[in-house]
Amino acid sequence: MTKDLDQVWKALSDPTRREILDLLRDGPRQTTEIVDDFPHLSRFGVMKHLDVLREAGLVNTRSEGRRRINSLNVAPIRQILERWISKYEAYWTNTLLRVKETAESEATPKKRSRTKRA
């Protein structure tokens, strides 16, 4: 599982690959549509990024005649969520609550007790 997640982390480390995943979040797309969304890259460059995403299991590709349809596979992202993010969620929630409580207590003016002098 760790080796599989290493490929996922590698795939997610590149901003272009994350942009491709963002495109696929809206639904499946043909490879040519993805290439068109990255005019600053060659077709070959986009295909290399798609290969990395496929190897990591983040993208599934099926052929329909001459067309290749790419779709998002969220299962590896879910594994990262379960393995890494959710385990630290409680820690950060508690830490943020303590920060909030401290900030609120320091922001609240302290009431001075007034005693009458005779």
ABEGO torsion letter per residue (X at the ends): XAAAAAAAAAAAABAAAAAAAAAAAAEBBBAAAAAAABAABBAAAAAAAAAAAAAAGABBBBBBEABBBBBBBAAAAAAAAAAAAAAAAAAAAAAAAAAAAAAAAAABBBBBBBBBBX
